[in-house]
């Protein structure tokens, strides 16, 4: 028999009516009254196109909550799709480094890079009462000469003298001459 679109569609509808449900591609191929899937592929290109032409909506596999959670866990950290070597910049402008075994890391496994640099310099984890200050106020400038260790009792912000020195150096490097008033 020469298979055309209308023959294939009517055969599919007959089988679905006989079975009492929408049959799958695998059931179509294994059914004794149907041809192989070649005529469907030739006439409709894809199985989903064929199903739509028959007046049905294509079925897609459903994920259980357990499967979704397992997929999320399987692609966390280094195995994640967006893994870029373990460094990210958070919305506050700080660089975070993936180090889940570090004592100062957060629950997600990241530690702020400036805290990591200071911790490595001191050769110990930072205490909860200690914070690391950026002298020039630039949150992703984590050079050791730009960092200093503060305790929580100190006020936040930059010292005026540090800011003035930083901006004078900044302007001098770019060819500006700074004169004192």
Long-range contacts (C-beta under 8 A, 24 or more apart in sequence): 3-35, 3-39, 3-43, 4-43, 5-43, 5-44, 5-53, 8-39, 8-40, 8-43, 8-44, 8-50, 9-50, 9-53, 9-54, 12-50, 12-54, 13-54, 13-55, 16-54, 16-56, 22-51, 22-56, 22-59, 24-59, 77-109, 87-113, 89-140, 92-139, 93-139, 93-140, 94-139, 94-140, 95-139, 95-140, 95-142, 113-140, 113-142, 114-139, 114-142, 114-147, 117-142, 117-144, 117-147, 118-147, 118-149, 122-149, 129-153, 133-158, 134-158, 135-159, 135-162, 135-166, 136-162, 136-163, 136-166, 137-163
